[in-house]
Amino acid sequence: MPNIQFNYRYRCSGNYKKFISVVFANPDGVALPELEKLIQSKLIYGEYFYAAQWQLPEVFTDIIDFRIDPTWPSFESVAYTDEASDTGISLAEFMGIIGKSG
């Protein structure tokens, strides 16, 4: 089964955007619909999450003002990929982290 790429973006109050993705190894063969259902159940307002809480890299625009800019990115998508995993946690661990979040 291919690995899974988790895609998200950060958008500041000035509408500047940065996109980021993380690739998880998927040795257990988790299906995308199963992962998407879990993610959707834990998103804030159906879109946002705290990257640090989900143990993902935080991303911000080059200029950020924490007084007015949001501190949460928005979920974009998940997709199968043949790219190698680029994170130290497995997909199963990531799902466990999401499952325990807010």
Phi, psi and omega in degrees: 000139181290163175290171181238132178258125178259119184250134177212169182217158174245136177230123181276177181295339177272006178072018172280142186236149170227134180251146180214153175218155178229137180252126179252139170295144184231060183292339181273355178069039178296133179277146181304316180301323179296314179294316180299320179299316178297312181302309182301327182289343184248000181285148176276126183054030177072010186215322192255162175203166175263115184302315182298321180295328179266009179057041176249156177298135175278145179225135177225167174287168184298325178243121182226139176239102185296350176285332183235341182271145178291158179250011181237141174273173177245144178289135177255301185189170167233149182207153172287147178210154174265000178293152179287151176301139179236023178227157182276358180246148180280167177298321179298318177296317179300317178297323176296320178297313179300315182301330180272351184283158181344000000 
